[in-house]
Amino acid sequence: MIQLNNVTKYYPSSLGNQYILKNISFSFPENRNLAILGANGAGKSTLFRMLAGSEYPNSGTITSSASISWPVALATGIHPQMTGRENTRFIGRVNGVLDLEEYERKVQHFTELKHKYDLPVRSYSSGMRARLAFACCIAIDFDIYLIDEATSVGDQRFKKKAKQSLMNKSKNANIIMVSHDIKEIKQFCDSAVIIEKGQLKFYEDLEDAISVYRKL
Amino acid sequence: MAQVQHRSRLGIWLDVIFALFIRGMQSRFNDKFGISWAIIQPVSFIFILSFIRGVMNGSETHTMPTFVFMVYGIVSLQFFITTLSSSSKALKKDKPLFAFRQVVPISSFIATALFEYIVKLVVIIVLVIIMWFLGIELVLKDPLTVIINFTLLWLLALSIGIIFAISTAFFPEVDKFREMAQRPMLFISAVFFSLQDVPQEYWHYLDWNPLLHAIELSRQAAYPSFGAVGVSQSYLYGCTLVICFLSLVIYKRYWKQAISV
């Protein structure tokens, strides 16, 4: 489904280029819920952002025939001066949602913002903003959802709801997840990819991957 | 759940530009004063400057009404400057949105510049209405050339803006340089004088500036008796073409790095 072709990614620094991936060709296996594991600074988030198309490798390409979401909890695209509804419409337009009104209704219902949905986002609490961002993503049908910090959204009740909706999604769609929370990973994923020293390795069985990860 | 339609690349591109354009309107004009300020500010500026020039040499400047003379200068200059500065800030402003794979910097450059174009069109309409009330006779001999020059100016500002936006992403200091370089534009671009007011031996200090050519040529196109000298339409075309090409080359080479840093 997702294919990395000869991908190199580095960050320039005063100590020379810091390589995250070096000439990696790798294909993410199909129809699996994957966890991306790795130590701090190994490049999990960078890989994640590259999969999302938010960032690009320095050389090589990443191709995919499936539609991939943006990182679920990402709230950066939400403009504080615009209302929740205007923000939703923007995201809908960018992603090519067919029926914007229906999309709006779904997001409004899911976020439980009610009439506040038509107020500027700057008047929202941080939890409400996170709910809006989460709902905008989950209300679109993607083949693959990218999840980071999904369960840190909103209050206890909304967290549960978010988790439940992701569970439902994972039946028809696939999930790629970055988290340090092993319990959460076990809930969602069945396989894992470990990123270490610029190399990617696929583990069919999640338990194997976790035991390797613990030794890192 | 919401269905997503399959779009061609061009379709995605147009959708994104439209979405960014609407977003720009909603976020910039959410206060009632915002939209009127975009119009009032240039109009009041023109009034003050044309008043000063009017005091100096009466109601006619080189066979043009002084007010119209100033309108051509100031609207073109402001159009250039606002398009340049907003497109050179577009990359930074829309950076969070590049998290969506569909949104690429060129879309936000175009959406920003399109927005400036429309704002200035409204400004021009307001000015025409004001002129009608002031009883100034409006002559527009060759509207096509005026529109072409206006659009060339826009394309030029957008291209320079793209170059600055990309270089600012790597070297933030460049933006300071742009702000500094913009300041003297008012004095070297034939805004409140014409090139024919300047002795010929000093022309080479001024006639490299495509903005000056655009302004003088537009005046000439509107009032054939204006008598613009030392300016050339092909120079304006050439300049725009070269800078536009250069900016696209730089964009193509560096845009991915620019949003990844």
Boltz contact constraints between the chains, C-beta under 6 A:
constraints:
  - contact:
      token1: [A, 53]
      token2: [B, 101]
      max_distance: 6.0
  - contact:
      token1: [A, 54]
      token2: [B, 99]
      max_distance: 6.0
  - contact:
      token1: [A, 55]
      token2: [B, 260]
      max_distance: 6.0
  - contact:
      token1: [A, 56]
      token2: [B, 256]
      max_distance: 6.0
  - contact:
      token1: [A, 56]
      token2: [B, 260]
      max_distance: 6.0
  - contact:
      token1: [A, 70]
      token2: [B, 99]
      max_distance: 6.0
  - contact:
      token1: [A, 70]
      token2: [B, 100]
      max_distance: 6.0
  - contact:
      token1: [A, 74]
      token2: [B, 99]
      max_distance: 6.0
  - contact:
      token1: [A, 76]
      token2: [B, 96]
      max_distance: 6.0
  - contact:
      token1: [A, 76]
      token2: [B, 99]
      max_distance: 6.0
  - contact:
      token1: [A, 77]
      token2: [B, 96]
      max_distance: 6.0
  - contact:
      token1: [A, 77]
      token2: [B, 97]
      max_distance: 6.0
  - contact:
      token1: [A, 77]
      token2: [B, 99]
      max_distance: 6.0
  - contact:
      token1: [A, 79]
      token2: [B, 27]
      max_distance: 6.0
  - contact:
      token1: [A, 81]
      token2: [B, 27]
      max_distance: 6.0
  - contact:
      token1: [A, 81]
      token2: [B, 30]
      max_distance: 6.0
  - contact:
      token1: [A, 82]
      token2: [B, 26]
      max_distance: 6.0
  - contact:
      token1: [A, 82]
      token2: [B, 27]
      max_distance: 6.0
  - contact:
      token1: [A, 86]
      token2: [B, 26]
      max_distance: 6.0
  - contact:
      token1: [A, 90]
      token2: [B, 19]
      max_distance: 6.0
  - contact:
      token1: [A, 90]
      token2: [B, 23]
      max_distance: 6.0
  - contact:
      token1: [A, 93]
      token2: [B, 15]
      max_distance: 6.0
  - contact:
      token1: [A, 93]
      token2: [B, 19]
      max_distance: 6.0
  - contact:
      token1: [A, 94]
      token2: [B, 16]
      max_distance: 6.0
  - contact:
      token1: [A, 94]
      token2: [B, 19]
      max_distance: 6.0
  - contact:
      token1: [A, 94]
      token2: [B, 100]
      max_distance: 6.0
  - contact:
      token1: [A, 94]
      token2: [B, 102]
      max_distance: 6.0
  - contact:
      token1: [A, 96]
      token2: [B, 4]
      max_distance: 6.0
  - contact:
      token1: [A, 96]
      token2: [B, 5]
      max_distance: 6.0
  - contact:
      token1: [A, 96]
      token2: [B, 7]
      max_distance: 6.0
  - contact:
      token1: [A, 97]
      token2: [B, 2]
      max_distance: 6.0
  - contact:
      token1: [A, 98]
      token2: [B, 3]
      max_distance: 6.0
  - contact:
      token1: [A, 98]
      token2: [B, 5]
      max_distance: 6.0
  - contact:
      token1: [A, 103]
      token2: [B, 2]
      max_distance: 6.0
  - contact:
      token1: [A, 139]
      token2: [B, 1]
      max_distance: 6.0
  - contact:
      token1: [A, 139]
      token2: [B, 2]
      max_distance: 6.0
  - contact:
      token1: [A, 140]
      token2: [B, 2]
      max_distance: 6.0
  - contact:
      token1: [A, 141]
      token2: [B, 1]
      max_distance: 6.0
